[in-house]
Amino acid sequence: MDASIALVAIWPFAAALLAPWVHRFAKPFGGWVLALVPGGIFLFLLTLIDPVLATGSVSARIAWVPAYDLDLSFFVDGLSLIFALTISGIGTLVVLYAGAYLKGHPHLGRFFGFLLAFMGAMLGLVLADNMLALFMFWELTSVTSFLLIGFDHTRMAARRGAIQALVITNIGGMALLVGVLLVHQMTGVWDLSASGDEVRGTALYGSVLGCFLLAAFTKSAQVPFHFWLPNAMEAPTPVSAFLHSATMVQAGVYLLARTMPWLGGTAAWTWILVCFGGATLIWGALGALRQTDLKQMLAQTTIASLGLSVLLLGLGSTYAVSAVVIYFVAHALYKAALFMVVGAVDHEAGTRDVTVLSGLADRMPVTFIGAALASLAMIGLPLTLGYYAKEEMYLGLLAWRWDDIVVLAVLVAGNATLAGVAMLVMVKPFLGPTLPTPKALHEAPIAMLAGPIILGAAGIVAAVMPDWLGQTVLQPGASAILATPVESHLSLTINPANPLIWLSVLTWVLGLLVYRKMATLRTLLRRLETGLGWTADTVFDALMFGLIGFSAAVTRFLHHGKLEIYLVTVFAALALALIVPMALLGGYAVLLPTSDLGNWSAKLAWPQLTIYEWGVVALALVGLVAVVLAPSRLIAIVALGIQGAAVALIFLLFGAPDLAFTQFMVEVLSVVILALVMTRLRLDERDHRELEDLARDGMLALVCGVGVSLLLMVVLSGDLDTRLSELFIATSVPIAHGANIVNVILVDYRGFDTLGEISVVMGAGMAITALLRRRKAVA
């Protein structure tokens, strides 16, 4: 079973690789075939319910990087199991839906691949126990969602929405990585399940909290990062149904719930989550009222729902956390169903504009039933999961303190607005007189109807079994979040003496009022938005255009195309790097004579050289003079070869014949190739140089030469540490199977360094070839 748990997150990726071929050979049944993968995962996860209920969790561990004590660990408890079941269950219906919705699309196979990879990333995220693995899957959700949102890449709006989602969520991804590394630094463990209360007691708690909150807020579209989510509606409707219900936008909520045992319970946690969650709830609810596009209305209500979940996690009470668990399931079911309904309406009627839709129930009765079942759950009427979630969130705020009253008012207002939107989605397009539509109306295919009916019915069936719901969903999920046992008290009983029922009645009455005044509210909100003149979306555009303009200005300043200035800048920076740090840190002190020496003679003593060794020194000096006095670049290149030959002779005389041979080869090839290039480019004429240029370049050459010489003298004045040499000698034969230690170092121990050097040579060769061809073309 452990191995199977680890494979749950891998199966969708394998299916994603095969999806284009499966679609090619199985169409028009490609969606049905590929849906077997998430369907099989869903059935397997069902078998884990009893073990999780019995033991609290099931785990799996695979050796990942044993040298650093890193294991690829997976952890299935009540919380992760609820998320994984929802992802795989809704994912199965979404794959079926996508096959019918995009039937005939030339890139449907590719779309299936993206969708399954996205599913795998989310399953890995909610099942991962290792924090680095969680970060890896977290970023994979951003990448795969980018591919899905921008699937219709021919439209600029789709490309913009994809880039915006990627930029915003990647900001949070980098924050998550920093937070993960800080937690590991404090606790010494990588597993989420092993992290404890010591995080709250450290001085870095605020930094860790900020990193995790930024990651969660960007992923779950909290104010002020909410604006990317409506623009993600440029994705095809199957993506919206999946992304908005159980996958990426819920990842931030999952992260907060998972880290609540060791990050929650503080004043900072409570106030930040309650304030930002409440603001997001109201903002999203009002944003939905401004829309006439049914898909955009649902997108804005998703923002509101995410804010509601974050607010409840900030409260942190048993009732609030229980409400989060039930609300996640309820929201996933009804929101996926409603997006599928809207997609069916758009697919069959040719429009999503609620102001021109009416009377669709006569031609699309099954679609209307799916819309009604889902909308009733969104309203929160009895016998739906939404009712239980609403009751739980109100129950925790009946202490009647002033702060409880404020939060309760926000919850009632937000839920009432969402209820009004649900009534509009259920009533306006389907009931009333039939209006003409761009397409001839008929019922959607069965693959598009299965999702709304099954998901809508599931919300009703689960609600009429409160004991099963409490024991199988609420208790394990809430217990995992709070890290303490939670008892369920769900019941179908409605007590008129209980203030909860009257708060629900108030919510429904206000929701009905919102529905009746929807047109007026829409007009007022649009006027307010127009008068404001800017939104978070426009601010993002301004920042992005500003960043692009700034980068262009920096590029023009740094990459001006003047090679002489490039070289002067590089060597000036080299001179500063060589001399300034050594001078400030007192590194040159080791070169000064000590009191026991008494004079400079011991420091400046020349080594005892033979006559032929002096000859090599003389050859190097001749080469130096020849380079400086060369009348043309071509002669300077040839003279520079004298310097290289002198270095090769030094290697040869001091016991490194292999290095000497390599140096000779490099020098000969360099001189020949450079001479050939210079001749072909007609750059062999003498260059006229001003006196100030000669003085500047000469001074830079002297300073760099002195800096390198002093640095080498400092290095040579220290004791030789032979541990690395001894390691190479001891391991070159048994590990690398090479007796030539130098070759082993270059090929094995410094293999990537050598690869980099080869890449540089290859790049230089390509540049030379381009120059020669360009010269030939000009000629």
C-alpha positions as a printed Julia matrix, in Angstrom:
779×3 Matrix{Float64}:
   0.0    0.0     0.0
   2.88   2.39    0.75
   4.2    2.12   -2.79
   0.7    2.65   -4.18
   0.33   5.88   -2.2
   3.55   7.16   -3.68
   2.36   6.24   -7.18
  -0.91   8.16   -6.86
   0.86  11.41   -7.75
   2.83   9.74  -10.56
   0.02   8.01  -12.46
  -1.47  11.25  -13.86
   1.93  12.34  -15.19
   2.37   9.02  -16.97
  -1.14   9.38  -18.42
  -0.31  12.96  -19.46
   2.64  11.7   -21.54
   0.43   9.16  -23.27
  -2.63  11.4   -23.64
  -1.93  12.69  -27.19
  -1.48   9.14  -28.51
  -4.49   7.83  -26.6
  -6.64  10.6   -28.04
  -5.3    9.99  -31.54
  -6.13   6.28  -31.54
  -9.23   6.28  -29.29
 -11.14   9.33  -30.45
 -13.96  10.14  -30.08
 -13.68   8.11  -26.87
 -10.32   9.51  -25.75
 -11.89  11.34  -22.82
 -13.62   8.19  -21.6
 -10.38   6.19  -21.79
  -8.24   8.83  -20.05
 -10.88   9.33  -17.35
 -10.05   5.8   -16.17
  -6.81   7.15  -14.63
  -8.35   9.67  -12.18
 -11.26   7.31  -11.71
  -8.9    4.52  -10.67
  -7.08   6.89   -8.31
 -10.4    7.89   -6.76
 -11.36   4.26   -6.17
  -7.96   3.48   -4.65
  -8.2    6.47   -2.32
 -11.6    5.22   -1.16
  -9.83   2.14    0.19
  -7.75   4.38    2.46
 -10.77   5.75    4.34
 -10.95   2.89    6.82
  -7.18   2.86    7.58
  -7.17   6.63    8.06
 -10.22   6.5    10.33
  -8.65   3.68   12.32
  -5.08   4.95   12.7
  -5.33   8.65   11.88
  -2.89   8.56    8.96
  -1.14   6.37    6.38
   2.34   7.26    5.14
   4.85   6.2     2.5
   8.54   7.0     2.19
  10.97   6.59   -0.71
  14.71   7.3    -0.47
  15.32  10.48   -2.47
  18.74  12.0    -1.57
  20.04   9.79    1.25
  23.29  11.74    1.58
  21.3   14.75    2.81
  18.68  12.73    4.7
  16.03  13.67    2.13
  13.17  11.24    1.54
  10.24  11.58   -0.83
   7.59  11.13    1.84
   3.81  11.08    1.43
   1.29  11.5     4.22
  -2.42  10.67    4.02
  -4.56  11.88    6.9
  -8.11  13.18    7.07
  -7.27  16.53    5.48
  -5.13  15.3     2.58
  -7.52  12.42    1.89
 -10.49  14.8     1.55
  -8.53  16.98   -0.87
  -7.18  14.03   -2.87
 -10.62  12.4    -3.19
 -12.12  15.69   -4.33
  -9.34  16.31   -6.85
  -9.49  12.84   -8.37
 -13.29  12.55   -8.27
 -14.0   15.92   -9.87
 -11.0   15.38  -12.15
 -12.63  12.26  -13.56
 -15.78  14.17  -14.49
 -13.77  17.11  -15.85
 -11.81  14.84  -18.21
 -15.1   13.39  -19.5
 -16.51  16.9   -19.84
 -13.45  18.17  -21.7
 -13.69  15.38  -24.29
 -17.2   16.53  -25.24
 -16.7   20.28  -24.76
 -13.6   20.43  -26.99
 -14.68  17.71  -29.39
 -12.98  18.23  -32.73
 -10.35  20.61  -31.4
  -7.06  19.95  -33.22
  -5.06  20.08  -29.98
  -7.41  18.16  -27.69
  -4.79  15.46  -27.06
  -2.35  18.09  -25.85
  -5.08  19.59  -23.67
  -5.67  16.22  -22.02
  -1.96  16.0   -21.31
  -1.89  19.42  -19.66
  -5.02  18.64  -17.64
  -3.71  15.32  -16.32
  -0.33  16.83  -15.46
  -2.15  19.57  -13.56
  -4.1   16.92  -11.69
  -0.89  15.08  -10.82
   0.7   18.26   -9.5
  -2.27  18.91   -7.2
  -2.37  15.33   -5.95
   1.33  15.48   -5.22
   0.88  18.8    -3.41
  -1.82  17.58   -1.02
  -0.19  14.19   -0.4
   3.43  15.34   -0.02
   4.86  15.31    3.49
   8.36  16.42    2.54
   8.33  20.21    2.32
  10.72  20.35   -0.64
   8.49  17.92   -2.53
   5.49  20.07   -1.62
   7.31  23.1    -3.05
   8.14  21.16   -6.22
   4.5   20.17   -6.77
   3.41  23.71   -5.79
   5.46  25.15   -8.64
   4.26  22.44  -11.02
   0.69  23.6   -10.44
   1.75  27.09  -11.52
   3.48  25.82  -14.65
   0.66  23.47  -15.7
  -2.0   26.1   -14.98
  -0.02  28.5   -17.19
  -0.27  25.98  -20.02
  -3.99  25.46  -19.44
  -4.94  29.13  -19.08
  -2.95  30.03  -22.18
  -4.14  26.98  -24.12
  -5.81  29.16  -26.76
  -2.52  30.96  -27.34
  -3.73  32.74  -30.45
  -5.74  35.15  -28.28
  -3.84  37.9   -26.51
  -6.25  37.78  -23.54
  -5.4   34.1   -22.95
  -1.67  34.78  -23.1
  -2.02  37.72  -20.73
  -4.1   35.75  -18.24
  -1.59  32.89  -18.27
   1.4   35.19  -17.73
  -0.38  37.08  -14.97
  -1.27  33.88  -13.12
   2.29  32.59  -13.49
   3.9   35.8   -12.24
   1.64  36.2    -9.19
   1.73  32.58   -8.09
   5.48  32.32   -8.63
   6.01  35.23   -6.25
   4.29  33.12   -3.63
   6.28  30.07   -4.73
   9.57  31.8    -4.0
   8.22  32.9    -0.63
   7.21  29.31    0.11
  10.73  28.09   -0.68
  12.24  30.61    1.72
   9.71  29.61    4.4
  10.47  25.91    3.91
  14.21  26.5     4.27
  13.67  28.59    7.4
  11.49  25.9     8.97
  14.13  23.28    8.22
  16.78  25.53    9.71
  14.75  25.85   12.93
  13.49  22.29   13.27
  16.09  20.19   11.46
  13.37  18.16    9.68
  11.87  18.29    6.22
   8.51  16.63    6.92
   5.4   18.7     7.55
   4.07  16.1     9.95
   7.25  16.28   12.06
   7.31  20.08   12.48
   6.2   21.21   15.91
   5.48  24.1    18.21
   9.13  25.18   18.27
   8.45  27.3    15.15
   6.16  29.62   17.14
   8.76  30.08   19.87
  11.6   31.33   17.68
  12.61  34.83   16.66
  12.08  33.88   13.02
   8.39  33.04   13.51
   7.31  36.33   11.93
   9.46  35.7     8.86
   8.2   32.14    8.45
   4.59  33.27    8.92
   5.03  36.02    6.34
   6.51  33.61    3.78
   3.76  31.02    4.16
   1.0   33.64    4.15
   2.38  35.26    1.0
   2.48  31.86   -0.69
  -1.08  31.05    0.38
  -2.49  34.5    -0.46
  -1.06  34.55   -3.99
  -2.2   30.99   -4.73
  -5.69  31.41   -3.26
  -6.24  34.89   -4.72
  -6.57  36.9    -1.54
  -6.71  40.69   -1.67
  -4.52  42.31   -3.03
  -3.47  39.33   -5.2
  -7.03  38.46   -6.23
  -7.03  39.95   -9.71
  -5.29  37.08  -11.51
  -8.16  34.67  -10.87
 -10.88  36.35  -13.01
  -8.38  36.72  -15.85
  -7.73  32.97  -15.64
 -11.26  32.59  -17.06
  -9.63  32.84  -20.48
  -8.97  29.12  -20.08
 -11.47  26.65  -21.56
 -14.41  25.93  -19.25
 -13.16  22.46  -18.18
 -10.1   24.16  -16.75
 -12.23  26.69  -14.91
 -14.41  23.94  -13.45
 -11.35  22.12  -12.16
  -9.18  25.07  -11.15
 -11.92  26.93   -9.27
 -13.38  24.0    -7.41
 -10.79  21.63   -6.01
  -7.35  22.39   -7.37
  -4.92  25.28   -7.6
  -6.91  28.05   -5.97
  -7.55  25.77   -2.99
  -3.82  25.05   -2.59
  -3.32  28.16   -0.47
  -6.21  27.17    1.8
  -4.71  23.68    2.1
  -1.3   25.14    2.99
  -2.8   27.29    5.75
  -4.8   24.36    7.09
  -1.78  22.05    7.01
   0.54  24.51    8.79
  -2.06  25.72   11.3
  -0.88  23.37   14.11
   2.55  25.03   14.23
   1.87  28.49   12.76
  -1.65  29.24   14.04
  -2.88  30.23   17.45
  -1.14  33.6    17.56
  -2.58  37.09   17.4
  -0.74  37.78   14.14
  -2.21  34.66   12.53
  -5.74  35.51   13.66
  -5.81  39.18   12.76
  -4.07  38.83    9.38
  -6.22  35.94    8.18
  -9.49  37.37    9.48
  -8.87  40.83    8.01
  -7.58  39.71    4.62
 -10.08  36.87    4.38
 -12.99  39.18    5.25
 -11.84  41.8     2.74
 -11.51  39.14    0.04
 -14.97  37.75    0.85
 -16.68  41.13    0.47
 -14.59  42.16   -2.54
 -15.33  38.95   -4.43
 -19.03  39.06   -3.56
 -19.36  42.64   -4.82
 -17.27  41.78   -7.87
 -19.75  39.07   -8.81
 -22.6   41.6    -8.75
 -20.81  43.75  -11.34
 -20.69  40.98  -13.94
 -23.1   39.87  -16.65
 -20.89  37.04  -17.93
 -21.95  33.92  -16.02
 -18.41  32.56  -16.01
 -17.0   35.79  -14.59
 -19.73  35.85  -11.94
 -18.7   32.38  -10.77
 -15.04  33.38  -10.84
 -15.7   36.33   -8.54
 -17.72  34.13   -6.17
 -14.74  31.79   -6.03
 -12.62  34.68   -4.76
 -15.27  35.35   -2.12
 -15.39  31.68   -1.1
 -11.62  31.51   -0.76
 -11.69  34.6     1.44
 -14.38  32.95    3.54
 -12.21  29.86    4.08
  -9.17  31.96    5.01
 -11.27  33.98    7.47
 -12.5   30.81    9.16
  -8.97  29.41    9.44
  -7.96  32.68   11.05
 -10.67  32.27   13.69
  -9.23  28.82   14.41
 -12.06  27.56   16.64
 -13.36  24.02   16.41
 -16.58  25.26   14.79
 -14.71  27.44   12.29
 -12.36  24.65   11.27
 -15.27  22.21   10.96
 -16.97  24.75    8.71
 -13.82  24.97    6.55
 -13.79  21.2     6.02
 -17.47  20.95    5.08
 -17.4   24.17    3.06
 -14.43  22.95    1.0
 -16.33  19.83   -0.05
 -19.59  21.7    -0.61
 -17.91  24.46   -2.61
 -15.95  21.99   -4.73
 -19.1   20.09   -5.65
 -21.4   23.0    -6.45
 -18.77  25.24   -8.07
 -17.51  22.53  -10.44
 -21.12  21.71  -11.31
 -22.02  25.35  -11.97
 -19.0   25.93  -14.2
 -19.95  22.84  -16.18
 -23.5   24.16  -16.45
 -22.28  27.52  -17.7
 -19.99  25.78  -20.16
 -22.91  23.7   -21.45
 -25.03  26.85  -21.86
 -22.24  28.6   -23.75
 -21.57  25.5   -25.84
 -25.2   25.04  -26.87
 -26.61  28.6   -26.78
 -23.5   30.42  -27.97
 -23.46  33.04  -25.19
 -22.86  33.39  -21.44
 -24.42  36.84  -21.07
 -27.08  36.55  -18.38
 -28.96  39.58  -19.69
 -29.82  37.85  -22.99
 -30.55  34.36  -21.66
 -33.98  33.16  -20.6
 -36.22  30.1   -20.87
 -33.42  27.58  -21.47
 -35.1   24.97  -19.22
 -37.55  24.01  -21.98
 -34.75  22.89  -24.33
 -32.1   22.01  -21.71
 -34.03  20.4   -18.82
 -31.21  18.17  -17.55
 -28.8   21.1   -17.53
 -31.36  23.06  -15.52
 -31.63  20.25  -12.97
 -27.86  20.27  -12.52
 -27.89  24.06  -12.13
 -30.7   23.88   -9.56
 -29.01  21.2    -7.44
 -25.74  23.11   -7.37
 -27.34  26.52   -6.79
 -29.38  25.27   -3.83
 -26.14  24.12   -2.18
 -24.55  27.51   -2.9
 -27.56  29.24   -1.32
 -27.15  27.0     1.72
 -30.67  25.61    2.01
 -31.36  22.64    4.3
 -30.58  19.14    2.99
 -27.47  20.49    1.22
 -23.83  20.51    2.32
 -23.8   24.29    2.08
 -26.37  24.45    4.89
 -24.13  22.55    7.31
 -21.12  24.71    6.44
 -23.11  27.9     7.02
 -24.45  26.66   10.35
 -20.97  25.71   11.57
 -19.41  29.06   10.68
 -22.21  30.97   12.44
 -22.14  28.66   15.47
 -18.65  29.68   16.47
 -19.59  33.37   16.66
 -22.5   33.32   19.08
 -20.47  34.66   22.02
 -21.79  38.11   21.03
 -18.54  39.97   21.69
 -18.03  43.03   19.52
 -15.39  41.37   17.35
 -17.6   38.29   16.94
 -20.5   40.51   15.88
 -18.34  42.26   13.26
 -17.11  38.97   11.81
 -20.63  37.54   11.9
 -21.94  40.55   10.0
 -19.25  40.08    7.34
 -20.12  36.39    7.01
 -23.86  37.05    6.74
 -23.33  39.8     4.15
 -20.95  37.66    2.12
 -23.11  34.54    2.22
 -26.21  36.56    1.34
 -24.51  38.02   -1.72
 -23.35  34.59   -2.83
 -26.88  33.3    -2.35
 -28.23  36.1    -4.53
 -25.75  35.24   -7.3
 -26.73  31.56   -7.02
 -30.4   32.47   -7.43
 -29.55  34.49  -10.52
 -27.57  31.62  -12.09
 -30.39  29.18  -11.35
 -33.37  31.32  -12.34
 -32.51  33.96  -14.94
 -31.04  31.81  -17.76
 -33.48  28.9   -17.41
 -36.88  30.24  -16.35
 -39.13  32.83  -17.96
 -39.92  33.44  -21.63
 -37.54  31.94  -24.17
 -35.25  34.46  -25.84
 -33.45  33.91  -29.16
 -29.85  32.71  -28.87
 -26.92  32.74  -31.32
 -27.17  28.94  -31.64
 -30.15  26.63  -31.99
 -30.86  25.29  -28.5
 -30.6   21.59  -27.64
 -29.48  19.53  -24.67
 -25.78  19.06  -24.05
 -24.07  15.66  -24.59
 -24.17  13.12  -21.78
 -20.46  13.59  -21.03
 -21.16  17.26  -20.29
 -24.26  16.49  -18.22
 -22.74  13.76  -16.05
 -20.68  16.21  -14.03
 -23.42  18.66  -12.95
 -25.92  15.9   -12.13
 -23.5   13.66  -10.23
 -21.87  16.51   -8.3
 -25.18  18.2    -7.52
 -26.71  14.94   -6.35
 -23.62  14.1    -4.27
 -24.07  17.31   -2.32
 -27.65  16.31   -1.48
 -26.92  12.64   -0.68
 -24.06  13.51    1.67
 -26.2   16.11    3.43
 -29.03  13.69    4.24
 -26.55  11.4     6.01
 -25.21  13.67    8.77
 -23.77  10.84   10.84
 -21.73   9.5     7.92
 -20.73  13.04    6.94
 -19.56  13.85   10.46
 -17.61  10.65   11.02
 -16.08  10.31    7.55
 -15.48  13.93    6.52
 -15.77  16.42    9.37
 -14.04  14.56   12.2
 -10.9   13.33   10.36
 -10.49  16.58    8.43
 -10.95  18.95   11.38
  -8.84  16.73   13.65
  -5.97  16.85   11.15
  -6.1   20.65   10.98
  -6.33  21.21   14.72
  -4.03  18.3    15.63
  -6.56  17.31   18.29
  -9.64  15.06   18.18
 -12.85  16.74   17.05
 -16.35  15.36   17.6
 -19.15  15.86   15.08
 -22.51  17.3    16.13
 -24.17  17.5    12.69
 -27.9   16.87   12.68
 -30.87  17.29   10.39
 -32.9   18.69   13.29
 -34.03  22.31   12.88
 -34.76  24.05   16.17
 -36.74  27.32   15.8
 -35.5   28.41   19.22
 -31.9   28.26   18.06
 -30.57  31.63   16.78
 -28.65  29.78   14.07
 -31.78  29.1    12.05
 -32.73  32.77   12.2
 -29.27  33.8    11.03
 -29.78  31.43    8.12
 -33.2   32.92    7.42
 -31.64  36.4     7.49
 -29.03  35.22    4.99
 -31.68  33.84    2.64
 -33.87  36.97    2.87
 -30.9   39.23    2.15
 -29.89  36.92   -0.7
 -33.37  37.21   -2.19
 -33.15  40.99   -1.88
 -29.78  40.96   -3.67
 -31.29  38.87   -6.44
 -34.25  41.22   -6.86
 -32.02  44.32   -6.93
 -29.23  42.79   -9.0
 -29.56  45.16  -11.95
 -29.53  48.25   -9.72
 -26.56  47.01   -7.72
 -24.68  46.18  -10.92
 -25.19  49.69  -12.26
 -24.05  51.33   -9.01
 -20.96  49.16   -8.68
 -19.95  49.75  -12.29
 -20.29  53.49  -11.82
 -18.15  53.27   -8.72
 -15.51  51.27  -10.58
 -15.52  53.78  -13.45
 -15.2   56.68  -11.04
 -12.31  55.02   -9.26
 -10.38  54.87  -12.52
  -7.98  52.1   -11.56
  -8.02  48.56  -10.3
  -5.46  46.06   -9.05
  -5.43  44.69  -12.6
  -4.43  48.03  -14.07
  -1.8   48.49  -11.36
  -0.32  45.12  -12.34
  -0.2   46.19  -15.99
   1.5   49.45  -15.03
   4.08  47.61  -12.93
   4.78  45.08  -15.67
   5.14  47.73  -18.37
   7.34  49.75  -16.01
   9.51  46.71  -15.35
   9.83  46.01  -19.08
  10.71  49.65  -19.76
  13.26  49.69  -16.94
  14.89  46.49  -18.18
  15.05  47.92  -21.7
  16.73  51.09  -20.38
  19.23  49.07  -18.36
  19.92  46.9   -21.4
  20.53  49.93  -23.6
  22.85  51.4   -20.94
  24.88  48.24  -20.36
  24.74  46.71  -23.85
  25.59  49.71  -25.96
  27.69  47.72  -28.46
  31.05  49.46  -27.74
  33.57  46.67  -27.2
  36.26  49.01  -25.89
  34.06  50.2   -23.02
  33.05  46.6   -22.25
  36.7   45.58  -21.84
  37.62  48.64  -19.79
  34.68  47.98  -17.45
  35.56  44.3   -17.06
  39.22  44.91  -16.27
  38.47  47.86  -13.97
  36.09  45.61  -12.0
  38.78  42.89  -11.97
  41.34  45.31  -10.6
  38.98  46.43   -7.82
  38.09  42.83   -6.97
  41.75  41.83   -6.78
  43.1   44.67   -4.67
  40.36  46.32   -2.58
  39.18  43.27   -0.55
  42.74  42.16    0.16
  43.71  45.64    1.28
  40.65  46.14    3.5
  40.96  42.71    5.12
  44.71  42.98    5.72
  45.59  40.12    3.41
  48.85  41.7     2.25
  50.26  41.67    5.79
  51.7   38.18    5.22
  53.99  39.61    2.54
  55.66  42.08    4.91
  58.97  41.01    6.57
  58.58  39.93   10.2
  60.87  41.01   13.03
  62.85  37.78   12.92
  63.74  38.35    9.25
  64.9   41.88    9.72
  65.05  42.76    6.02
  63.37  42.2     2.68
  65.97  39.87    1.26
  64.26  36.71    2.49
  60.98  37.78    0.95
  62.43  38.85   -2.41
  65.0   36.09   -2.85
  65.11  34.73   -6.42
  64.92  30.99   -6.84
  67.99  29.1    -8.04
  67.41  28.63  -11.78
  69.44  26.75  -14.36
  70.6   28.35  -17.57
  67.75  26.87  -19.64
  65.22  27.96  -17.04
  66.54  31.5   -17.31
  66.15  31.07  -21.04
  62.44  30.39  -20.6
  62.11  33.53  -18.43
  63.89  35.52  -21.14
  61.54  34.04  -23.76
  58.53  35.18  -21.74
  60.0   38.69  -21.47
  60.63  38.79  -25.21
  57.03  37.79  -25.82
  55.82  40.53  -23.45
  57.82  43.21  -25.24
  56.69  41.9   -28.62
  53.03  42.09  -27.62
  53.36  45.65  -26.32
  55.31  46.92  -29.32
  53.44  44.97  -32.01
  52.6   47.26  -34.97
  49.33  45.42  -35.72
  46.84  43.1   -34.12
  47.97  40.18  -36.23
  51.57  40.48  -35.04
  50.31  40.91  -31.46
  48.46  37.61  -31.73
  51.57  35.84  -32.98
  53.64  37.47  -30.23
  51.07  36.39  -27.66
  51.78  32.82  -28.75
  55.34  33.3   -27.49
  53.92  33.91  -24.0
  51.85  30.74  -24.22
  54.87  28.74  -25.38
  56.87  30.04  -22.4
  54.13  28.92  -20.02
  54.06  25.48  -21.67
  57.85  25.18  -21.24
  57.5   26.07  -17.54
  54.96  23.23  -17.16
  57.35  20.9   -18.96
  60.4   21.82  -16.88
  58.59  21.53  -13.55
  57.11  18.06  -14.01
  53.78  18.48  -15.82
  54.35  17.22  -19.38
  50.63  16.54  -19.96
  49.75  20.14  -19.11
  52.62  21.32  -21.29
  51.32  19.31  -24.22
  47.8   20.67  -23.74
  49.14  24.22  -23.5
  51.16  23.81  -26.72
  48.09  22.5   -28.54
  45.92  25.36  -27.31
  48.5   27.99  -28.23
  49.1   26.62  -31.71
  45.39  26.33  -32.47
  44.64  29.75  -30.97
  47.32  31.5   -32.99
  46.34  29.75  -36.22
  42.6   30.34  -35.81
  42.93  33.94  -34.63
  45.39  34.74  -37.4
  43.01  33.23  -39.94
  40.09  35.24  -38.59
  42.03  38.48  -38.45
  43.19  38.02  -42.0
  39.74  37.21  -43.31
  38.23  40.19  -41.49
  40.98  42.54  -42.72
  41.86  43.62  -39.21
  45.58  43.38  -39.64
  46.1   47.13  -40.13
  47.69  49.12  -37.32
  45.19  50.9   -35.07
  45.76  54.52  -34.18
  45.36  55.0   -30.42
  45.22  58.26  -28.54
  47.64  58.91  -25.72
  44.9   58.93  -23.09
  43.72  55.52  -24.31
  47.23  54.12  -24.04
  47.63  55.58  -20.55
  44.27  54.2   -19.39
  44.8   50.73  -20.82
  48.4   50.58  -19.64
  47.41  51.58  -16.12
  44.66  48.95  -16.05
  47.07  46.29  -17.3
  49.65  47.18  -14.65
  47.1   47.25  -11.83
  45.57  43.92  -12.85
  49.02  42.36  -13.25
  50.15  43.61   -9.85
  46.88  42.47   -8.29
  47.19  38.95   -9.68
  50.85  38.74   -8.66
  50.16  39.88   -5.11
  47.25  37.48   -4.82
  49.42  34.57   -5.94
  52.17  35.61   -3.52
  49.66  35.65   -0.66
  48.38  32.21   -1.65
  51.88  30.77   -1.91
  52.92  32.22    1.44
  50.42  29.98    3.25
  50.76  26.32    4.15
  49.91  23.86    1.44
  46.8   21.84    2.29
  47.23  18.47    0.58
  43.94  16.9     1.63
  42.34  17.41   -1.79
  45.42  16.1    -3.6
  45.5   13.06   -1.35
  41.81  12.45   -2.08
  42.44  12.52   -5.83
  45.42  10.2    -5.52
  43.52   7.74   -3.35
  40.28   7.67   -5.36
  41.17   8.25   -9.01
  41.67   4.57   -9.78
  39.03   2.85   -7.58
  36.26   5.4    -8.22
  37.02   6.99  -11.6
  39.04   4.04  -13.02
  41.77   6.32  -14.35
  45.49   6.29  -13.54
  46.1    9.73  -15.06
  45.02  11.9   -12.15
  44.92  15.13  -14.14
  42.64  13.62  -16.77
  40.42  12.15  -14.05
  40.1   15.57  -12.39
  39.14  17.21  -15.67
  36.69  14.56  -16.83
  35.16  13.28  -13.57
  35.78  15.49  -10.56
  35.5   18.71  -12.58
  33.31  17.32  -15.32
  30.8   20.18  -15.29
  33.6   22.75  -15.23
  35.17  21.11  -18.26
  31.79  20.96  -19.96
  31.43  24.69  -19.35
  34.85  25.38  -20.87
  33.99  23.29  -23.92
  30.71  25.2   -24.25
  32.59  28.5   -24.18
  34.94  27.3   -26.93
  31.97  26.08  -28.95
  30.2   29.41  -28.52
  33.34  31.28  -29.62
  33.6   29.04  -32.66
  30.0   29.73  -33.6
  30.58  33.47  -33.24
  33.68  33.27  -35.44
  31.77  31.33  -38.07
  29.0   33.94  -38.02
  31.51  36.76  -38.43
  33.2   35.03  -41.35
  29.9   34.39  -43.1
  28.77  37.95  -42.5
  32.01  39.28  -43.92
  31.67  37.03  -46.94
  28.08  38.15  -47.51
  29.06  41.82  -47.28
  31.93  41.3   -49.7
